[in-house]
Amino acid sequence: MAALATRFFPKASVETIADFEAFLSVSLFCFGGLLMSVSIIVADKYMPGEWF
């Protein structure tokens, strides 16, 4: 992942790339949780029953 980041940002420092990688991993984790929540809300409209 660091090699890909250095291709996009060739003049960035090591600390900046490390911060970018940390931000990217947190944002992907949050995106996964949001996607799961939205899919449950959408599935609740089409599947009868109590989920929670």
C-alpha positions in Angstrom: 0.0 0.0 0.0 2.9 2.4 0.7 4.3 1.9 -2.8 1.0 2.8 -4.3 0.7 5.9 -2.1 4.2 7.0 -3.1 3.3 6.7 -6.7 0.4 9.0 -6.2 2.2 11.4 -3.9 5.9 11.2 -4.9 7.0 14.3 -2.8 5.1 13.3 0.4 7.1 12.4 3.5 7.0 9.1 5.2 4.9 10.5 8.1 2.3 11.8 5.6 2.0 8.5 3.9 1.7 6.7 7.2 -1.1 9.1 8.2 -2.8 8.6 4.9 -2.7 4.8 5.3 -4.1 5.0 8.8 -6.9 7.3 7.5 -7.6 5.0 4.6 -7.9 1.9 6.8 -10.3 3.6 9.2 -12.4 5.0 6.4 -12.7 1.5 4.8 -13.7 0.1 8.2 -16.4 2.8 8.6 -17.6 2.3 5.0 -18.0 -1.5 5.7 -20.1 -0.7 8.8 -22.2 1.8 6.9 -22.8 -0.6 4.1 -23.9 -3.3 6.5 -26.3 -1.0 8.3 -27.8 0.3 5.1 -28.2 -3.2 3.7 -30.0 -4.3 6.9 -32.3 -1.3 6.7 -33.1 -2.1 3.0 -33.6 -5.8 3.7 -35.9 -5.0 6.6 -38.4 -3.5 4.1 -38.6 -6.7 2.1 -38.3 -9.4 4.8 -41.1 -9.6 7.4 -40.4 -10.1 11.0 -38.6 -8.5 13.9 -34.9 -8.3 13.6 -34.0 -6.5 16.8 
